[in-house]
Amino acid sequence: MHTRCIGSSTIEASVVGLGTWAIGGWMWGGTDEADSVAAIRSSIDEGVSLIDTAPAYGQGLAEEIVGRAIKGRRDDVVLATKCGVVWHTQQGDHFFDYESGPAHRYLGRESIAYELEQSLRRLGTDHIDLYFTHWQDPTTPIEHTMETLLALKDQGKILSIGASNVSADELRTYAATGALDAIQEEYSMVARDIETTLLPIATTHGISTLSYSSLALGLLAGTTGPERTFSGDDQRQDNPRFSIANREKVARLMEAIAPIADAHDATKAQVVIAWTLAQPGITFALCGARTAAQARENAGAGRIELSTDDEAAISEAVATNLTDLDA
C-alpha cells in the first residue's frame, strides 16, 4: 500500500482511505452493522490506515461503528473525523433537517469542544489524527475557528487540522493561518471543478487534498449499470448523475479502460481510483465500502502503478465518454 504524509504534519497514511458515510446508513437506505464492521476491519487488514468518518453520518452511528471496529487496533489507524454539522444547538446557519430535527452549520468554540468530546467517546479514543471542519459556518469567522482548533491541537486531542467543502476564498483564509494540513473535497472523473479552483491554492501552500466520492457514489464502480435500481432514502434514486444516459456513458468508459485493468490484473474500479490518485494535487482518495469484498477491492487500488501511457489512455477515455453528463 502506498502512503503519503498529511500536509506539513509527520502523519503518514495510506493513499486509499475508507470513507464511512454509507456505513452511517443515512441517505444510503440504512446500514448493516456486522457488514460494516467487517468492511472496516478488512480495510485495515489490506493496509488501509486512513479511515474517515463524521458525526453527521447517521447522527453518530458511523463513528460508533468505526469505534467498535477499530477497538484493539487503534495504532493501525489514521483516524479522521469532523465537526461543524450540529443538532445539539440551533446556533449558526440552518443546513438541513434530519427526521429527528434540524441540523445547523456551526463552528463556535464551545460547540467544537463539545463535538470533539462526543466523537472521542463514540470512537473510543483519546485523540483524532485529522480533524476537519465538515461544512463552513458563515456566522463564525474562520480565524476564530482556527484558534479553537489550534488550542485543541496544543492539548493533544487533535494532531492535524483539515477543512472540507470550502470555497477558494475560505481556503485562502485557512491557508493564511499556516496551520491547515488538508482539505477534503468532492473529486472524481465526473466532478473535476477543483482542478482549477482549489487544487492550485492547496498545492501552493503544501496542503494535502483528500478526494471524497472518488467513485462518484458508486457510479464509477463498474457495477452500476442501467438496470440498477435504488430504494428507500438512497440519495441516488433522484440524483440526475445516475440517469440512464449517464450510466450508459459510464458503461462505455468501463469498456475502454478494461484492457488497462486486465493488464494490471485489476478491476475497473481499482483503475478509476488509481487514476484519481495520479492526478496533480490529489493526495488521498476516500472510497466507501459496505462489505469486506468492496473494502478489499478499494484497497487494491493503492498498490497499482499506472504508467504514463496508462494515465494518458484513461484520460482520453474520460474525455471521450464523460462529456455532457447530466449534473
C-alpha positions in Angstrom: 0.0 0.0 0.0 1.4 3.4 -1.0 1.4 6.0 1.7 1.8 9.8 1.8 2.2 12.4 4.5 -0.7 14.7 5.5 0.2 18.3 4.8 3.1 19.5 6.9 2.5 17.0 9.6 4.5 13.9 10.2 1.4 11.7 9.9 1.7 9.1 7.2 -1.5 7.5 5.8 -2.5 5.1 3.1 -3.3 6.7 -0.2 -6.6 4.9 -0.3 -8.8 5.8 2.6 -12.1 4.3 3.8 -15.0 6.7 3.7 -17.8 5.8 6.1 -20.8 8.0 5.0 -22.7 4.9 3.7 -21.8 3.0 6.9 -23.8 5.5 8.8 -26.9 4.5 6.8 -28.3 8.0 6.4 -29.2 8.7 2.8 -28.0 5.2 1.9 -31.0 3.1 2.6 -29.8 2.0 6.1 -26.8 0.0 7.2 -25.8 -3.5 8.3 -23.5 -3.2 11.3 -21.9 -6.6 11.0 -21.1 -6.0 7.3 -19.8 -2.5 8.2 -17.5 -3.7 10.9 -16.2 -6.4 8.5 -15.6 -3.8 5.8 -13.6 -1.6 8.2 -11.5 -4.5 9.6 -10.9 -5.8 6.1 -9.7 -2.4 5.0 -7.2 -2.4 7.8 -6.1 -5.9 7.0 -5.4 -4.8 3.5 -3.2 -1.9 4.5 -5.7 0.9 4.6 -4.8 3.1 7.6 -6.8 6.2 6.7 -10.4 5.9 8.0 -12.6 8.9 7.6 -15.9 9.5 9.4 -18.1 12.2 10.8 -20.8 12.8 13.4 -23.3 13.8 10.7 -23.2 10.3 9.2 -26.2 8.8 10.9 -26.1 11.3 13.8 -23.1 9.5 15.4 -23.8 6.0 14.1 -20.9 5.8 11.7 -18.5 6.9 14.4 -19.9 4.3 16.8 -19.5 1.5 14.3 -15.9 2.7 13.5 -15.1 2.8 17.2 -16.3 -0.8 17.6 -14.4 -2.0 14.5 -11.0 -0.4 15.5 -11.1 -1.5 19.1 -7.7 -3.0 19.8 -6.3 -1.8 16.5 -6.2 2.0 17.1 -2.5 2.1 16.4 -3.1 0.8 12.9 -5.4 3.6 12.0 -5.1 7.3 11.0 -8.4 8.4 12.2 -10.2 11.4 10.6 -13.5 12.9 11.7 -15.2 16.2 11.6 -17.1 19.0 13.3 -19.5 21.7 12.3 -22.7 19.9 11.4 -24.6 20.0 14.7 -28.0 19.1 16.1 -27.3 19.7 19.8 -27.8 23.5 19.3 -29.6 25.8 16.9 -26.8 28.3 16.8 -25.2 29.0 13.4 -26.7 28.6 10.0 -29.6 26.2 9.3 -28.4 23.5 7.0 -30.9 20.7 6.6 -33.4 18.6 8.6 -32.9 15.1 10.0 -36.1 13.2 10.7 -35.4 14.0 14.4 -34.9 17.7 13.9 -32.8 20.5 12.3 -29.1 20.4 11.7 -27.0 23.6 11.6 -23.6 24.6 10.4 -21.9 25.9 13.4 -18.2 26.2 14.3 -18.3 28.2 17.6 -15.7 27.4 20.3 -17.9 25.7 22.8 -19.7 23.7 20.1 -16.4 22.4 18.6 -15.2 21.4 22.1 -18.5 19.6 22.8 -18.5 17.8 19.4 -14.9 16.6 19.8 -15.6 15.1 23.2 -18.6 13.3 21.8 -16.6 12.0 18.8 -13.8 10.8 21.1 -16.3 8.9 23.2 -18.0 7.3 20.2 -14.7 6.3 18.6 -13.2 5.0 21.8 -10.0 7.0 21.5 -8.2 9.9 23.2 -7.2 11.8 20.1 -8.2 12.4 16.5 -5.3 12.3 13.9 -7.0 14.6 11.4 -9.9 16.8 12.5 -11.9 18.6 9.7 -14.5 21.3 9.7 -17.2 19.5 7.8 -19.1 22.4 6.3 -18.3 26.0 6.7 -20.2 28.2 9.1 -20.9 31.7 7.7 -21.7 33.0 11.2 -18.2 32.3 12.7 -15.0 33.8 11.4 -12.5 31.2 10.2 -9.8 32.8 12.3 -11.9 32.1 15.4 -12.5 28.5 14.4 -8.8 28.0 13.8 -8.0 29.5 17.2 -10.2 26.8 18.8 -8.7 24.0 16.7 -5.1 25.1 17.4 -6.0 25.1 21.2 -7.2 21.5 20.9 -4.1 20.6 19.0 -2.0 22.1 21.8 -3.9 19.8 24.2 -3.0 16.8 22.1 -6.7 16.0 21.4 -6.2 16.5 17.6 -3.0 16.1 15.7 -3.6 17.8 12.4 -6.3 20.2 11.0 -8.4 20.0 7.9 -11.3 21.8 6.2 -13.9 20.4 4.0 -16.3 21.8 1.4 -14.6 25.2 1.2 -14.7 28.0 -1.4 -11.5 29.3 -2.8 -11.7 32.4 -0.6 -12.3 30.3 2.5 -9.3 28.1 1.6 -7.1 31.2 1.3 -8.2 32.4 4.7 -7.5 29.0 6.2 -4.1 28.8 4.4 -3.1 32.2 5.7 -3.0 30.8 9.3 -0.2 28.5 8.2 -1.8 25.7 10.2 -4.1 23.9 7.7 -2.8 20.4 6.8 -5.6 19.1 4.5 -8.8 19.8 2.6 -11.4 17.2 1.7 -13.5 17.8 -1.4 -15.6 16.0 -3.9 -13.4 14.9 -6.8 -13.7 12.1 -9.4 -13.7 11.6 -13.1 -17.2 13.2 -13.3 -16.5 16.0 -10.8 -13.3 17.9 -11.6 -14.1 21.5 -10.8 -11.5 21.8 -8.0 -8.7 21.3 -10.6 -8.9 25.0 -11.4 -10.3 26.4 -8.1 -8.9 24.7 -5.0 -6.0 22.5 -6.0 -3.7 25.3 -7.2 -4.1 27.0 -3.8 -3.7 23.8 -1.8 -0.6 22.8 -3.7 1.0 26.3 -3.3 0.6 26.1 0.5 1.6 22.4 0.9 -1.9 21.4 1.9 -3.0 17.8 1.1 -6.2 17.1 -0.7 -8.5 14.1 0.1 -11.0 13.4 -2.6 -14.4 12.2 -1.5 -16.9 10.4 -3.7 -13.9 9.2 -5.6 -16.1 6.6 -7.3 -19.0 9.2 -7.6 -21.3 7.5 -5.1 -20.7 4.2 -6.9 -21.4 5.5 -10.4 -17.8 4.7 -11.4 -17.5 1.4 -9.6 -18.1 -0.6 -12.7 -21.1 -2.4 -11.3 -23.8 0.3 -11.5 -25.4 -0.5 -14.9 -28.5 1.0 -16.5 -30.6 -1.7 -14.9 -29.7 -0.9 -11.3 -32.5 0.5 -9.1 -32.3 2.4 -5.8 -34.9 2.4 -3.0 -35.7 3.9 0.4 -33.8 7.1 1.3 -30.9 6.2 -1.0 -29.9 9.5 -2.5 -29.0 8.1 -5.8 -32.6 7.4 -6.9 -33.3 11.0 -7.5 -29.7 12.1 -8.5 -29.5 13.3 -12.1 -26.0 12.0 -12.2 -27.4 8.5 -12.1 -29.6 9.0 -15.1 -29.8 6.1 -17.6 -28.0 8.2 -20.2 -25.1 8.8 -17.7 -24.9 5.2 -16.8 -24.7 4.2 -20.4 -21.8 6.7 -20.9 -20.0 5.3 -17.9 -20.5 1.8 -19.2 -18.7 2.8 -22.4 -15.9 4.3 -20.3 -15.6 1.0 -18.5 -15.3 -0.9 -21.8 -12.5 1.5 -22.8 -10.4 1.0 -19.6 -11.0 -2.7 -19.4 -7.7 -3.6 -21.2 -5.7 -1.5 -18.8 -7.4 -3.2 -15.8 -6.7 -6.6 -17.3 -3.0 -5.6 -17.8 -2.7 -4.8 -14.1 -4.8 -7.8 -13.0 -7.1 -5.2 -11.5 -10.8 -4.3 -11.5 -12.1 -1.3 -13.4 -12.9 0.4 -10.1 -9.4 0.0 -9.0 -8.1 1.6 -12.2 -10.5 4.5 -11.6 -9.2 5.0 -8.1 -5.5 4.7 -9.2 -6.1 7.3 -12.0 -7.7 9.6 -9.4 -4.6 9.3 -7.2 -2.4 10.1 -10.1 -4.0 13.5 -10.8 -1.9 16.5 -9.8 -2.8 17.8 -6.3 -4.8 14.7 -5.2 -3.0 13.2 -2.2 -5.6 10.6 -0.9 -8.7 9.0 -2.3 -11.6 8.2 0.0 -13.7 5.3 -1.1 -16.8 4.0 0.6 -17.3 0.3 1.3 -20.2 -1.5 2.9 -18.8 -5.0 2.7 -15.5 -6.7 3.2 -15.3 -7.5 -0.5 -15.8 -3.9 -1.5 -13.2 -2.9 1.0 -10.6 -5.3 -0.3 -11.2 -4.2 -3.9 -10.8 -0.5 -3.0 -7.6 -1.2 -1.1 -6.1 -2.9 -4.1 -6.1 0.4 -5.9 -3.4 1.7 -3.5 -0.9 -0.8 -4.9 -1.3 -0.1 -8.6 1.4 1.8 -10.5 -0.1 3.3 -13.7 2.3 4.1 -16.4 2.3 7.5 -18.2 0.8 5.8 -21.2 -1.9 4.2 -19.0 -2.8 7.6 -17.5 -3.0 9.2 -20.9 -5.2 6.5 -22.3 -7.6 6.7 -19.3 -7.7 10.5 -19.5 -8.6 10.2 -23.2 -11.3 7.7 -22.5 -12.7 10.0 -19.8 -12.7 13.0 -22.2 -14.4 10.9 -24.9 -17.1 9.2 -22.9 -17.9 11.5 -20.0 -18.7 14.8 -21.7 -22.1 16.4 -21.3 -23.1 14.3 -18.3 -26.3 15.2 -16.5 -25.3 17.0 -13.4 
